[in-house]
Amino acid sequence: MRIAVLIQWNPFYGQGAAANRWQGLLNGLLSREAEIDIYCYGGFREIAEKDSQNTLRPGLRIFNVSQQVYDTLWKRRLLEYVLKPLYQVRFYAQLRKALKREYYDFIWLDHGIIEYETSLKLKANFPGINLFTELSEFLDIHRYNKHNALQIKHGDRCLELFEKSILPSLSGIAYMTRTLMNYYQNQVNKAPAAMHLPSTVALDRFEGMTKIPMEKEYSYFAYLGVMNNQKDGVDILIQAFAGIAKEFPRVNLHLYGYLHPDMEMQKELIQDFNLQDRIFYKGAIPSEEAARVMINARALLLPRPDSHQARGGFPTKLGEYLATGNPVCATSVGEIPDYLNDGESVFFAKPGSVEEFADAMRKVLSDTNKASLVGAKGKEIAETRFNAKIQSEQLFQFLNQLKDAKK
């Protein structure tokens, strides 16, 4: 099976939940001897990324439209607002040339205007190609979170293209949740073949890792993600931690992830609770370091509020949390309760409830034996329900069925 992936950045050099999902699925397909060519239009994010192209595994090739390195904020803004139209022209020309000499069973699209418009032009010129994509959240999320006018305009255009042009043109699609599948499959008269592909975690990220004894510093709860109140409830987390801080003075809260405008309000909360010496922003960290952080945490936290995004999507980091074997405190929102049971594989709290989330953290610290059992059961769920090897095998079988049906 030969697959071409259309995407802005090389997912094998990326960090965060989305990159981890890409890597898990693509590595699984590669292990089945699929051949995958990744076509990127965004250049490189670091010089080290450019130098890493020669260390790829067999069966995988990366093609970059641009050889420029966009390693600062202003360079990435230049790319986003000035250079993208130029790269889009070159991106299409590169792919058109490739399709004249290469055969691909599937063209796998990431979600963005360039990927959408390029694939539609390719489909018009090469009617026999099979378009495929994977969807992990509603595409109207930009209307609910904080974005500037240009980002909103871009999001609206993506949504329109997907619903009116891309979805009817797809040969197949994988949805992370059944909520997404039920919604989008009813958007068109002739929906593409679809499969439910739950959240994935690469379990080998945590193999061989052991906890480091913390003799000189306090133990910590950890949250990893974007410092976003509406998406992940970081403000609720801070307030909940304040509710147990005096009761458990030797436990701190560590926040890992990318900056967000909501941090200004969060810092005011921290100051109001006088917790500047207990709550720490640690910034974004590489994938390997993130695995160590998760392994060594007392518990991993996900206070996701009830929202349009939470009901349609599924937090990829939850699978990673569970895979560590550490206890997880989370909110019972969206399809999370379909996989986990309160007090058995997770400590649940009602979405939006500061008091209940504080109580979930309290349970972790009050009964360490129970917390260990809950963590072990959560790991079992990750191994059986979110295992990237299992999910990629199901994806491989689905793509094979589509391939055979097209013959």
C-alpha positions as CSV (number, residue, x, y, z in Angstrom):
1,M,0.0,0.0,0.0
2,R,1.3,3.4,-1.0
3,I,0.1,6.6,0.7
4,A,0.9,10.3,0.2
5,V,0.2,12.6,3.1
6,L,-0.5,16.3,2.5
7,I,0.3,18.4,5.6
8,Q,2.0,21.6,6.6
9,W,4.7,20.3,8.9
10,N,6.5,17.0,9.2
11,P,4.5,15.1,11.9
12,F,7.6,12.9,12.7
13,Y,9.4,16.0,14.1
14,G,6.3,17.4,15.8
15,Q,5.4,17.5,19.5
16,G,2.0,17.4,21.2
17,A,-1.0,15.2,21.0
18,A,-1.7,15.7,17.2
19,A,1.9,14.7,16.3
20,N,1.8,11.7,18.6
21,R,-1.4,10.5,16.9
22,W,0.1,10.9,13.5
23,Q,3.3,9.1,14.5
24,G,1.4,6.2,16.1
25,L,-0.9,5.6,13.1
26,L,1.8,6.1,10.4
27,N,4.4,3.9,12.3
28,G,1.7,1.2,12.5
29,L,1.1,1.4,8.8
30,L,4.8,1.3,8.1
31,S,5.2,-1.8,10.2
32,R,2.7,-3.4,7.8
33,E,5.1,-2.5,5.0
34,A,3.1,0.4,3.7
35,E,5.1,3.0,1.9
36,I,4.4,6.6,3.0
37,D,5.5,9.8,1.3
38,I,4.8,13.0,3.3
39,Y,4.6,16.2,1.4
40,C,5.0,19.3,3.6
41,Y,4.5,22.9,2.5
42,G,5.6,24.7,5.7
43,G,9.3,24.3,5.6
44,F,11.1,23.4,8.9
45,R,10.4,24.5,12.4
46,E,14.1,24.2,13.6
47,I,17.5,23.7,12.0
48,A,17.7,20.3,13.8
49,E,14.6,19.2,11.9
50,K,16.2,20.0,8.6
51,D,19.2,17.9,9.6
52,S,17.1,15.0,10.8
53,Q,15.7,14.1,7.4
54,N,18.4,11.5,6.8
55,T,17.4,9.5,10.0
56,L,14.0,8.3,8.8
57,R,12.8,4.7,8.9
58,P,12.5,2.5,5.8
59,G,9.4,3.1,3.8
60,L,9.1,6.7,4.8
61,R,10.1,9.7,2.7
62,I,9.6,13.4,3.4
63,F,9.3,16.1,0.7
64,N,9.5,19.8,1.7
65,V,8.3,22.5,-0.7
66,S,10.4,25.0,1.2
67,Q,13.9,24.6,2.6
68,Q,13.5,27.6,4.9
69,V,13.6,27.3,8.7
70,Y,10.7,29.1,10.5
71,D,12.1,28.9,14.0
72,T,10.8,32.2,15.4
73,L,7.3,33.7,15.9
74,W,7.8,36.5,13.4
75,K,9.1,34.0,10.7
76,R,6.0,31.8,11.2
77,R,3.7,34.9,11.0
78,L,5.5,35.8,7.7
79,L,4.8,32.3,6.5
80,E,1.2,32.3,7.6
81,Y,0.2,35.7,6.3
82,V,2.5,36.3,3.3
83,L,4.3,33.3,1.9
84,K,1.6,30.6,2.1
85,P,0.0,31.5,-1.3
86,L,3.3,31.2,-3.0
87,Y,4.0,27.8,-1.3
88,Q,0.5,26.6,-2.3
89,V,1.3,27.1,-6.0
90,R,4.6,25.2,-5.6
91,F,3.0,22.5,-3.4
92,Y,0.4,21.7,-6.1
93,A,3.1,21.7,-8.8
94,Q,5.2,19.3,-6.8
95,L,2.3,16.9,-6.2
96,R,1.1,17.1,-9.8
97,K,4.6,16.2,-11.0
98,A,4.8,13.4,-8.4
99,L,1.4,11.9,-9.5
100,K,2.6,11.7,-13.1
101,R,5.5,9.4,-12.0
102,E,4.2,7.8,-8.8
103,Y,1.1,5.7,-8.0
104,Y,-0.6,6.2,-4.6
105,D,-3.4,4.1,-3.3
106,F,-4.5,7.0,-1.1
107,I,-3.9,10.8,-0.7
108,W,-4.3,11.5,3.0
109,L,-5.2,15.1,3.8
110,D,-4.5,17.0,6.9
111,H,-7.0,19.8,7.6
112,G,-6.3,23.3,6.2
113,I,-7.1,25.4,3.2
114,I,-4.0,24.5,1.3
115,E,-4.5,20.8,1.8
116,Y,-8.2,21.1,0.8
117,E,-7.7,23.3,-2.3
118,T,-4.7,21.3,-3.5
119,S,-6.4,17.9,-3.2
120,L,-9.5,19.2,-5.0
121,K,-7.3,20.4,-7.9
122,L,-5.5,17.1,-7.9
123,K,-8.8,15.2,-8.0
124,A,-9.9,17.3,-11.0
125,N,-6.8,16.4,-12.9
126,F,-6.4,12.8,-11.6
127,P,-10.0,11.6,-11.2
128,G,-9.0,8.1,-10.1
129,I,-7.1,9.1,-6.9
130,N,-8.6,8.2,-3.6
131,L,-8.8,10.9,-1.0
132,F,-8.7,10.0,2.7
133,T,-8.7,12.0,6.0
134,E,-9.0,11.5,9.7
135,L,-11.1,13.8,11.8
136,S,-10.6,14.3,15.6
137,E,-12.8,17.3,16.3
138,F,-15.6,19.5,15.0
139,L,-14.2,21.9,12.3
140,D,-16.1,24.9,13.7
141,I,-14.1,25.1,16.9
142,H,-12.6,28.4,15.8
143,R,-16.0,30.0,16.4
144,Y,-16.0,29.0,20.1
145,N,-12.3,29.7,21.1
146,K,-10.4,33.0,21.1
147,H,-9.1,33.8,17.6
148,N,-8.4,36.9,15.6
149,A,-10.4,38.0,12.6
150,L,-8.0,36.4,10.1
151,Q,-8.0,33.1,12.0
152,I,-11.8,33.1,12.1
153,K,-12.0,33.9,8.4
154,H,-9.6,31.0,7.7
155,G,-11.6,28.7,9.9
156,D,-14.9,29.5,8.2
157,R,-13.3,28.9,4.8
158,C,-12.0,25.5,5.9
159,L,-15.3,24.5,7.3
160,E,-17.1,25.5,4.1
161,L,-14.6,23.7,1.9
162,F,-14.8,20.5,4.0
163,E,-18.6,20.3,4.1
164,K,-19.3,21.3,0.6
165,S,-16.4,19.9,-1.4
166,I,-14.0,17.7,0.5
167,L,-16.4,15.4,2.3
168,P,-18.3,14.4,-0.9
169,S,-14.9,13.8,-2.7
170,L,-13.5,11.5,-0.1
171,S,-13.2,7.7,-0.6
172,G,-12.9,7.2,3.1
173,I,-12.7,8.9,6.4
174,A,-11.8,7.9,10.0
175,Y,-13.5,9.6,12.9
176,M,-12.1,9.8,16.4
177,T,-15.6,9.8,18.0
178,R,-19.0,8.4,17.1
179,T,-20.5,11.9,17.7
180,L,-18.3,13.2,14.9
181,M,-19.2,10.3,12.7
182,N,-23.0,10.7,13.2
183,Y,-22.8,14.4,12.5
184,Y,-20.7,14.6,9.4
185,Q,-21.9,11.4,7.7
186,N,-25.4,13.0,7.6
187,Q,-24.0,16.2,5.9
188,V,-23.9,14.8,2.4
189,N,-26.2,12.6,0.3
190,K,-23.5,10.1,-0.5
191,A,-21.2,9.9,2.5
192,P,-17.7,8.3,2.1
193,A,-16.9,5.0,3.7
194,A,-16.3,5.6,7.4
195,M,-14.7,4.0,10.4
196,H,-14.5,4.8,14.1
197,L,-10.8,5.2,15.0
198,P,-10.6,6.1,18.7
199,S,-7.8,8.1,20.4
200,T,-4.3,6.4,20.1
201,V,-1.3,6.2,22.3
202,A,2.1,4.8,21.5
203,L,2.7,2.7,24.5
204,D,6.4,2.2,23.8
205,R,7.0,5.8,24.8
206,F,6.8,4.7,28.4
207,E,8.5,1.4,28.2
208,G,11.5,1.0,30.5
209,M,10.7,4.2,32.4
210,T,10.7,4.1,36.1
211,K,9.8,6.8,38.7
212,I,12.6,8.9,40.0
213,P,12.5,9.3,43.8
214,M,11.9,12.9,44.8
215,E,13.8,13.5,47.9
216,K,14.7,17.2,47.5
217,E,11.6,18.5,45.9
218,Y,7.9,18.1,46.5
219,S,5.8,15.7,44.4
220,Y,3.5,17.2,41.8
221,F,0.3,17.0,40.0
222,A,0.7,17.6,36.2
223,Y,-1.3,19.0,33.4
224,L,0.0,18.9,29.8
225,G,-1.6,20.9,27.0
226,V,-2.5,24.4,25.9
227,M,-3.1,26.8,28.7
228,N,-6.7,27.3,27.5
229,N,-9.6,27.8,29.9
230,Q,-12.4,27.0,27.5
231,K,-10.9,23.8,26.0
232,D,-9.2,22.2,29.0
233,G,-10.4,24.2,32.0
234,V,-7.0,25.3,33.3
235,D,-8.8,28.0,35.4
236,I,-10.9,25.3,37.0
237,L,-7.8,23.3,37.7
238,I,-6.1,26.2,39.5
239,Q,-9.1,26.8,41.7
240,A,-9.5,23.1,42.5
241,F,-5.9,22.9,43.5
242,A,-6.3,25.9,45.7
243,G,-9.1,23.9,47.5
244,I,-6.6,21.2,48.6
245,A,-3.3,23.2,48.8
246,K,-3.4,23.7,52.6
247,E,-4.6,20.2,53.2
248,F,-1.6,18.7,51.3
249,P,1.3,21.2,51.6
250,R,3.9,18.9,50.0
251,V,2.2,18.6,46.6
252,N,2.6,21.2,43.9
253,L,0.9,21.8,40.5
254,H,3.0,21.8,37.3
255,L,1.5,23.1,34.1
256,Y,3.3,22.1,30.8
257,G,2.3,23.5,27.4
258,Y,2.2,26.3,25.0
259,L,1.3,29.9,26.0
260,H,-2.2,31.1,25.7
261,P,-4.0,34.5,26.3
262,D,-5.9,32.9,29.1
263,M,-2.7,32.7,31.2
264,E,-3.1,36.4,32.2
265,M,-6.3,35.6,34.0
266,Q,-4.8,32.3,35.4
267,K,-1.9,34.2,36.9
268,E,-4.3,36.6,38.6
269,L,-6.0,33.5,40.2
270,I,-2.7,32.1,41.3
271,Q,-1.8,35.4,42.9
272,D,-5.3,35.8,44.6
273,F,-4.8,32.3,46.2
274,N,-1.2,33.2,47.1
275,L,0.0,30.0,45.4
276,Q,3.0,31.5,43.4
277,D,5.3,29.0,45.2
278,R,3.0,26.0,44.6
279,I,1.8,26.4,41.0
280,F,4.4,26.6,38.2
281,Y,4.3,27.1,34.5
282,K,6.9,24.8,32.9
283,G,6.4,25.7,29.2
284,A,6.3,23.4,26.2
285,I,8.6,20.4,26.4
286,P,9.9,17.8,24.0
287,S,8.0,14.5,23.7
288,E,10.6,12.4,25.6
289,E,10.7,14.9,28.5
290,A,6.9,14.9,28.5
291,A,6.9,11.2,29.0
292,R,9.3,11.5,32.0
293,V,7.1,14.2,33.5
294,M,4.0,12.1,33.2
295,I,5.7,9.0,34.6
296,N,6.9,10.9,37.7
297,A,3.6,12.8,38.5
298,R,1.5,11.9,41.5
299,A,-1.5,12.2,39.2
300,L,-2.4,13.6,35.8
301,L,-5.1,16.1,35.4
302,L,-7.8,16.9,32.7
303,P,-10.5,19.2,34.0
304,R,-12.2,19.6,30.5
305,P,-15.4,21.7,30.7
306,D,-18.5,20.6,28.9
307,S,-18.4,22.3,25.5
308,H,-19.1,21.8,21.8
309,Q,-15.5,20.7,21.3
310,A,-15.4,18.3,24.2
311,R,-18.7,16.6,23.1
312,G,-17.3,16.0,19.6
313,G,-13.6,15.4,20.2
314,F,-11.6,13.2,22.5
315,P,-8.5,14.4,24.3
316,T,-5.5,12.4,22.9
317,K,-3.5,13.2,26.0
318,L,-6.0,11.2,28.1
319,G,-4.7,8.0,26.5
320,E,-1.1,9.1,27.2
321,Y,-2.0,9.9,30.8
322,L,-3.6,6.5,31.3
323,A,-0.7,4.7,29.6
324,T,1.7,5.8,32.4
325,G,-0.2,3.7,35.0
326,N,-0.5,6.8,37.2
327,P,-4.0,7.8,38.5
328,V,-5.9,10.3,36.3
329,C,-8.4,12.9,37.4
330,A,-10.7,14.0,34.6
331,T,-14.2,15.3,33.9
332,S,-17.0,13.0,32.7
333,V,-17.6,14.8,29.4
334,G,-18.1,13.8,25.8
335,E,-17.3,10.1,25.1
336,I,-14.7,9.7,28.0
337,P,-17.3,7.9,30.2
338,D,-17.7,5.3,27.4
339,Y,-14.2,4.0,28.3
340,L,-13.6,4.8,31.9
341,N,-15.5,4.2,35.2
342,D,-15.2,6.5,38.3
343,G,-13.2,5.0,41.1
344,E,-12.2,2.1,39.0
345,S,-10.0,3.4,36.1
346,V,-10.3,7.2,36.7
347,F,-11.3,9.7,39.3
348,F,-14.2,11.6,37.7
349,A,-15.6,15.0,38.4
350,K,-18.6,16.8,37.0
351,P,-17.6,19.2,34.2
352,G,-17.2,22.7,35.5
353,S,-17.3,21.8,39.1
354,V,-14.3,23.1,41.1
355,E,-15.4,21.3,44.2
356,E,-15.7,17.9,42.5
357,F,-12.4,18.2,40.8
358,A,-10.7,19.2,44.1
359,D,-12.3,16.1,45.6
360,A,-10.9,13.9,42.8
361,M,-7.4,15.1,43.5
362,R,-8.0,14.7,47.3
363,K,-8.9,11.0,46.7
364,V,-5.5,10.4,45.0
365,L,-3.6,11.8,48.0
366,S,-5.8,10.4,50.7
367,D,-5.7,6.7,49.6
368,T,-2.5,5.8,47.8
369,N,-3.4,2.1,47.5
370,K,-6.7,2.9,45.8
371,A,-5.0,5.5,43.6
372,S,-2.4,2.8,42.5
373,L,-5.2,0.4,41.6
374,V,-7.1,3.0,39.7
375,G,-3.9,3.9,37.8
376,A,-3.2,0.3,37.0
377,K,-6.8,-0.2,35.6
378,G,-6.4,3.0,33.6
379,K,-3.2,1.6,32.0
380,E,-5.1,-1.6,31.1
381,I,-7.7,0.5,29.3
382,A,-5.0,2.3,27.4
383,E,-3.4,-0.9,26.3
384,T,-6.7,-2.5,25.1
385,R,-8.7,0.5,23.8
386,F,-6.2,3.2,22.8
387,N,-3.2,1.1,21.7
388,A,-1.7,2.7,18.5
389,K,-0.6,-0.7,17.2
390,I,-4.2,-2.0,17.5
391,Q,-5.7,1.2,16.0
392,S,-3.2,1.3,13.1
393,E,-4.0,-2.4,12.3
394,Q,-7.7,-1.5,12.1
395,L,-6.9,1.5,9.9
396,F,-4.8,-0.7,7.7
397,Q,-7.6,-3.2,7.3
398,F,-10.1,-0.4,6.5
399,L,-7.8,1.1,3.8
400,N,-7.3,-2.3,2.3
401,Q,-11.0,-2.8,2.1
402,L,-11.4,0.5,0.3
403,K,-8.5,-0.3,-2.0
404,D,-10.1,-3.7,-3.0
405,A,-13.5,-2.0,-3.5
406,K,-12.0,0.4,-6.0
407,K,-10.5,-2.3,-8.2
